[in-house]
Amino acid sequence: MAPVSAPGEEMYALVERMYPLCRSITGDGVRATLDLVGEHVPLEVHEVPTGTQVLDWTVPQEWNIRDAYVADATGRRVVDFAASSLHVLGYSVPVARRMPLSELREHLYTLPEHPSWVPYRTSYYRPTWGFCLAQDTLDALPDGEYEVRIDSTLADGHLTYAEHVVPGQVPDEVIVSSHVCHPSLANDNLAGIAVATFLAKALAEEQPYYTYRFIYAPGTIGAITWLARNAERVDRVRHGLVLACAGDSGQLTYKKSRRGDAEIDRVLGHVLSQRPHELEEFTPYGYDERQYCSPGFDLGVGSLSRTPYAGYPEYHTSADDLDFVSPAAMEDTLAVCREAFGVLDRNRRYVNLSPYGEPQLGRRGLYDSLGGRSDAQQAQMAMLWVLSLSDGEHSLLDVAERAGLGFDSVVAAADALRDAGLIKA
């Protein structure tokens, strides 16, 4: 029998396969990425035509690229798209010219502070062209004439996004969103895509309470398109999480929803309280939480990452490579997501059916069930706290936080009391 690989190793293998693909906000790179995700979970892929009005935006022309390079007088490619998709300014219009280095420099982008790294740059909505390269490479280029070629197309086509739904016991939804538009950047956001995919696989085996909808879409315009196409049904969304930068070595960071006190905010705060972490307040800048939380929708959607948006030097550079992410970090992110959604799924409000005085637990066998347990005192306190706060207003998370008890202990107490006929949801 072949050995079973750990989830972290499988997620890393998916990141490795996605890494070489040239992704953008539209195009075949997005489709190829979704094809790889679709090998793990079935996807419903949506194609939205160029020119479609989506809220205040319009779906742009589709961009595809086949080849691009800068060649010196000998024909040697000194900058080559084939070596890395980062070498071309995203959405570059086609070009085929010869020009002196002095003219070419106006279209070159580098990071002087990190001379060996290649930056990631785009120009989605302003037609232009350019190349990204290491400052060291630029410094080594002699004056002279260079051949410049970008074999790309900008034409009417489609914006592509995909969904995967894990059915729940109720139609109320939790959305999990990850952006699929960045090229060869392992942490931002291939790690997020991989964690989302394996989270979907795990939830499918658990028969969750909520219905979980996984959204794989280009950043900003993709989330806006999803919202525009689902505006009449977003009232089903009870909670949501944007996953990004999920694979680096930093501690986990949770950015709250715009509401600041949404249930997902409290759940992530509770789950992360047992480990080193950062909690950030909402700002209208970052990933697609800002779209889901825009005031017209105001969904309870937060964002989970490790080192957050723009918080590490390697961000949006070639240094965000396969060595920057690890199986262990992705597995840790996945574990926290599973724990958080486990809390969401079980966070009920109960009503005490014997609210006048403390009910006699002994004659119902509830004390006997604790005999010999090392946590008997804690389990007894959990029962008493659940009875005390089961007024239809307090959730089990409220109980856990007020009593200073673990959520699992409170759920176990509630299950026992419900089975004994003392509380009901």
VOGU-3710 file (C-alpha; in Angstrom, 3 decimals, decimal comma):
1> mapvsapgee> 0,000/0,000/0,000  1,347/3,432/-0,957  2,018/5,781/1,982  -0,618/8,431/2,624  0,805/11,958/2,292  0,029/14,630/4,854  -2,323/17,473/3,840  0,555/19,940/3,984  2,561/17,964/1,458  -0,443/17,646/-0,845
11> myalvermyp> -1,144/21,367/-0,616  2,482/22,143/-1,377  2,366/19,815/-4,393  -0,659/21,742/-5,700  1,195/25,041/-5,211  4,156/23,631/-7,153  1,923/22,734/-10,100  0,175/26,127/-10,135  3,344/28,171/-9,690  4,627/28,313/-13,312
21> lcrsitgdgv> 1,280/29,411/-14,768  0,852/33,005/-15,892  -2,308/34,243/-14,202  -4,004/37,600/-14,485  -7,506/38,966/-13,889  -8,616/37,205/-17,073  -7,236/34,654/-19,485  -6,156/31,091/-19,994  -3,838/31,131/-16,972  -6,850/31,468/-14,679
31> ratldlvgeh> -8,605/28,625/-16,500  -5,536/26,387/-16,253  -5,294/27,137/-12,525  -8,955/26,253/-12,009  -8,391/23,032/-13,949  -5,762/22,017/-11,370  -8,061/22,919/-8,474  -10,802/20,943/-10,218  -8,724/17,793/-9,926  -9,321/18,009/-6,155
41> vplevhevpt> -12,853/19,411/-5,888  -15,565/19,721/-8,554  -15,985/23,294/-9,754  -18,756/25,226/-11,418  -16,863/27,555/-13,749  -18,456/30,834/-14,813  -17,490/32,857/-17,900  -18,626/36,493/-17,838  -18,320/38,325/-21,180  -16,224/41,416/-21,761
51> gtqvldwtvp> -18,346/44,539/-21,426  -20,689/43,124/-18,794  -21,622/45,765/-16,243  -20,822/44,527/-12,715  -21,837/47,070/-10,091  -19,775/50,200/-10,870  -17,261/48,244/-12,969  -17,161/46,706/-16,440  -15,631/43,319/-17,237  -12,465/44,177/-19,216
61> qewnirdayv> -11,032/42,618/-22,329  -9,379/39,258/-21,869  -5,569/39,178/-21,820  -3,467/36,247/-22,968  0,258/36,002/-23,583  2,326/33,436/-25,444  5,861/34,794/-25,331  7,840/37,907/-24,428  11,484/38,862/-24,290  14,160/41,515/-24,536
71> adatgrrvvd> 17,106/40,365/-26,682  20,511/41,983/-27,087  22,418/42,510/-30,323  23,549/38,855/-30,372  19,967/37,582/-30,045  20,453/36,476/-26,423  17,317/36,952/-24,318  18,358/39,118/-21,414  14,783/39,225/-20,089  12,638/36,188/-20,840
81> faasslhvlg> 8,982/35,549/-20,024  9,675/31,833/-20,425  11,884/31,971/-17,334  9,229/33,628/-15,162  5,782/35,063/-15,760  6,765/37,968/-13,486  9,066/39,345/-16,192  6,181/40,938/-18,104  4,070/43,827/-16,863  0,637/42,265/-16,435
91> ysvpvarrmp> -1,806/43,169/-19,218  0,963/44,458/-21,496  -0,249/45,290/-24,978  1,594/43,578/-27,863  4,840/45,115/-29,040  7,476/44,172/-31,633  10,201/46,794/-31,933  13,891/47,528/-31,818  15,004/50,419/-29,621  18,016/51,772/-27,755
101> lselrehlyt> 18,422/51,011/-24,083  17,760/54,652/-23,253  14,228/54,329/-24,655  13,685/50,843/-23,295  14,452/51,972/-19,740  11,133/53,850/-19,638  9,393/50,471/-19,773  11,549/48,587/-17,251  10,672/48,009/-13,588  13,131/46,959/-10,891
111> lpehpswvpy> 13,578/46,925/-7,110  16,812/48,802/-6,374  16,483/48,012/-2,656  16,482/44,285/-3,488  18,675/44,171/-6,597  18,393/40,417/-7,214  14,582/40,267/-7,012  12,074/40,764/-9,832  9,017/42,898/-8,952  5,403/42,053/-9,812
121> rtsyyrptwg> 3,682/44,912/-11,625  0,443/45,256/-13,592  -1,425/47,784/-15,711  -4,933/46,392/-15,997  -6,839/49,510/-16,987  -4,205/51,687/-18,710  -2,937/50,278/-22,030  0,864/50,103/-21,957  3,651/47,564/-21,931  6,703/46,786/-19,880
131> fclaqdtlda> 9,133/44,301/-18,411  10,123/43,547/-14,815  13,671/42,448/-14,074  16,320/42,374/-11,392  18,245/45,598/-10,855  21,424/43,530/-11,151  20,342/42,449/-14,640  19,570/46,007/-15,685  22,896/47,274/-14,355  24,730/44,707/-16,497
141> lpdgeyevri> 23,043/45,727/-19,767  25,348/47,657/-22,116  24,124/50,564/-24,165  22,972/49,595/-27,615  19,943/48,429/-29,498  17,599/45,750/-28,190  14,835/43,684/-29,738  11,623/43,964/-27,727  8,757/41,555/-28,294  5,545/40,885/-26,368
151> dstladghlt> 3,313/38,334/-28,083  0,064/39,066/-26,282  -3,569/39,705/-27,110  -6,153/41,997/-25,589  -9,513/41,100/-27,074  -13,122/40,636/-26,167  -13,452/37,436/-24,189  -14,445/36,574/-20,640  -13,660/36,942/-16,971  -13,479/33,493/-15,411
161> yaehvvpgqv> -14,285/32,520/-11,839  -15,389/29,291/-10,182  -17,383/28,011/-7,208  -17,447/24,807/-5,217  -20,313/24,166/-2,797  -20,227/21,803/0,175  -23,892/21,185/1,035  -24,889/21,679/4,665  -27,836/20,816/6,852  -29,216/24,335/6,292
171> pdevivsshv> -29,096/26,633/3,235  -27,473/29,444/5,190  -23,991/29,924/3,746  -20,413/30,490/4,767  -18,323/31,825/1,883  -14,595/31,169/1,588  -12,913/33,357/-1,021  -9,429/33,238/-2,517  -7,988/35,275/-5,369  -6,624/33,500/-8,437
181> chpslandnl> -5,177/36,400/-10,447  -1,535/36,593/-9,355  1,197/34,925/-11,451  4,199/33,131/-9,940  3,742/34,232/-6,320  3,626/31,225/-4,011  2,298/32,833/-0,839  0,149/35,492/-2,511  -1,938/33,624/-3,294  -1,257/30,043/-4,354
191> agiavatfla> -1,047/28,988/-0,706  -4,478/30,517/-0,072  -5,952/28,661/-3,046  -4,443/25,385/-1,831  -5,672/25,815/1,766  -9,170/26,692/0,520  -9,230/23,611/-1,691  -8,186/21,201/1,039  -10,543/22,884/3,487  -13,364/22,141/1,044
201> kalaeeqpyy> -12,258/18,498/0,850  -12,187/18,207/4,629  -15,612/19,808/5,124  -17,163/17,464/2,556  -16,347/14,566/4,893  -17,933/16,203/7,952  -21,571/16,833/6,945  -21,418/20,464/8,109  -24,310/22,439/9,525  -23,852/25,420/7,207
211> tyrfiyapgt> -23,532/25,258/3,443  -19,999/26,258/2,458  -19,443/28,103/-0,816  -15,848/28,360/-2,028  -15,196/31,219/-4,473  -12,092/31,245/-6,677  -12,021/34,602/-8,439  -9,633/37,301/-9,649  -8,957/39,941/-7,020  -11,258/42,987/-6,870
221> igaitwlarn> -13,009/42,654/-10,246  -13,723/38,950/-9,615  -15,292/39,484/-6,193  -17,242/42,453/-7,553  -18,485/40,268/-10,423  -19,561/37,523/-7,999  -21,428/40,055/-5,854  -23,113/41,616/-8,880  -24,286/38,200/-10,105  -25,429/37,091/-6,644
231> aervdrvrhg> -26,809/40,340/-5,194  -30,301/38,864/-4,740  -29,074/35,883/-2,750  -26,290/37,314/-0,572  -28,781/37,443/2,301  -28,056/33,718/2,672  -24,443/34,504/3,591  -24,120/34,326/7,364  -20,336/34,298/7,636  -17,306/34,493/5,392
241> lvlacagdsg> -13,543/34,293/5,251  -11,011/35,526/2,704  -7,889/33,339/2,591  -4,603/34,872/1,462  -0,883/34,593/2,231  -1,536/31,278/3,968  1,832/29,566/3,629  4,675/31,680/5,063  6,421/31,179/8,397  4,781/34,110/10,194
251> qltykksrrg> 2,151/33,822/12,906  -1,494/33,894/11,908  -3,219/37,244/11,473  -6,970/37,804/11,399  -8,446/41,004/10,017  -11,961/41,661/11,281  -14,989/42,346/9,170  -16,251/45,888/8,681  -18,826/45,225/11,402  -16,055/44,399/13,851
261> daeidrvlgh> -18,306/42,201/15,977  -19,573/39,687/13,421  -19,739/36,113/14,638  -16,789/35,147/12,420  -14,743/37,882/14,162  -15,529/36,455/17,585  -14,918/32,879/16,489  -11,493/33,604/14,996  -10,571/35,664/18,058  -11,543/32,745/20,308
271> vlsqrphele> -9,706/30,117/18,260  -6,553/32,194/17,861  -6,453/33,165/21,543  -4,677/29,895/22,320  -1,657/30,705/20,121  0,572/33,626/19,098  -1,429/35,734/16,672  -2,386/39,218/15,559  -5,891/40,680/15,418  -6,375/43,635/13,102
281> eftpygyder> -9,293/46,000/12,802  -11,000/46,385/9,453  -9,591/48,778/6,885  -11,068/49,310/3,392  -7,790/48,250/1,790  -6,350/44,798/1,302  -7,956/41,738/-0,241  -11,546/41,032/-1,231  -12,953/41,355/2,273  -13,312/45,024/1,323
291> qycspgfdlg> -15,730/44,063/-1,472  -17,828/41,675/0,628  -17,853/44,212/3,482  -18,710/47,233/1,310  -21,576/49,113/2,989  -24,257/48,039/0,529  -23,587/44,372/1,323  -21,934/44,618/4,781  -21,372/40,876/4,999  -19,688/39,376/8,042
301> vgslsrtpya> -16,497/38,492/6,178  -13,028/38,669/7,684  -9,602/37,821/6,292  -7,143/35,192/7,530  -3,482/35,219/6,564  -0,157/34,532/8,117  2,080/37,566/7,538  -0,520/40,022/6,242  -0,870/42,003/3,043  2,382/43,819/2,144
311> gypeyhtsad> 3,797/42,870/5,545  6,898/41,032/4,309  9,697/42,228/1,999  9,153/39,347/-0,434  5,565/40,457/-1,100  4,860/40,985/-4,825  8,383/39,943/-5,824  10,121/36,888/-7,232  11,296/36,093/-3,688  7,732/34,955/-2,932
321> dldfvspaam> 8,724/31,629/-4,453  8,333/27,955/-3,599  10,986/28,231/-0,881  9,028/30,974/0,868  6,075/28,701/1,696  6,055/25,400/3,531  3,798/22,371/3,966  3,835/22,889/7,737  2,613/26,489/7,542  -0,209/25,620/5,142
331> edtlavcrea> -1,218/22,672/7,309  -1,310/24,950/10,349  -3,512/27,464/8,517  -5,806/24,657/7,430  -6,077/23,362/11,015  -7,129/26,795/12,309  -9,735/27,132/9,549  -11,174/23,723/10,408  -11,287/24,573/14,104  -12,925/27,945/13,441
341> fgvldrnrry> -15,594/26,479/11,197  -16,142/23,721/13,732  -16,996/26,421/16,252  -19,268/28,227/13,764  -21,094/25,020/12,902  -21,831/24,151/16,543  -22,474/27,605/17,965  -26,151/27,306/18,903  -28,459/29,217/21,199  -30,471/27,106/23,620
351> vnlspygepq> -33,453/27,627/25,913  -33,469/26,125/29,413  -36,612/23,971/29,769  -36,298/23,909/33,561  -35,382/27,526/34,304  -36,879/27,855/37,804  -34,088/26,862/40,084  -31,321/24,464/39,259  -32,651/21,185/37,824  -31,657/17,985/39,574
361> lgrrglydsl> -28,869/16,620/37,441  -28,197/13,553/39,590  -31,535/11,827/38,991  -31,034/12,280/35,271  -27,703/10,480/35,433  -25,718/13,520/34,393  -23,463/13,496/37,445  -22,955/9,734/37,142  -21,718/10,224/33,588  -18,844/12,307/34,935
371> ggrsdaqqaq> -17,565/9,653/37,340  -13,900/8,873/36,891  -13,315/11,653/34,367  -10,202/13,725/34,952  -12,130/16,810/33,867  -15,252/16,038/35,918  -15,238/19,382/37,728  -14,832/21,344/34,508  -17,559/19,290/32,803  -19,922/19,929/35,736
381> mamlwvlsls> -19,224/23,659/35,587  -19,838/23,610/31,844  -23,284/22,075/32,440  -24,150/24,664/35,054  -23,008/27,530/32,856  -24,975/26,225/29,857  -28,101/25,946/32,002  -27,549/29,424/33,387  -27,102/31,116/30,015  -29,589/29,102/27,947
391> dgehslldva> -32,083/31,926/27,640  -32,303/32,049/23,859  -30,030/35,087/23,807  -26,626/33,617/24,595  -24,728/31,319/22,229  -22,413/28,518/23,273  -19,497/30,759/22,336  -20,878/33,333/24,783  -20,903/30,611/27,431  -17,336/29,518/26,691
401> eraglgfdsv> -16,000/33,065/26,797  -17,869/34,105/29,937  -17,037/30,909/31,812  -13,450/30,725/30,602  -14,052/27,187/29,340  -13,011/25,454/26,167  -15,633/25,523/23,435  -15,560/21,743/23,052  -16,337/21,308/26,761  -19,316/23,627/26,473
411> vaaadalrda> -20,628/21,808/23,396  -20,296/18,448/25,176  -22,250/19,818/28,140  -24,949/21,203/25,875  -25,244/17,880/24,048  -25,674/16,043/27,341  -28,272/18,504/28,624  -30,200/18,415/25,345  -30,233/14,615/25,351  -31,567/14,742/28,928
421> glika> -34,418/17,014/27,803  -33,256/20,014/29,829  -32,537/22,419/26,958  -33,639/22,860/23,366  -32,335/24,886/20,456
//
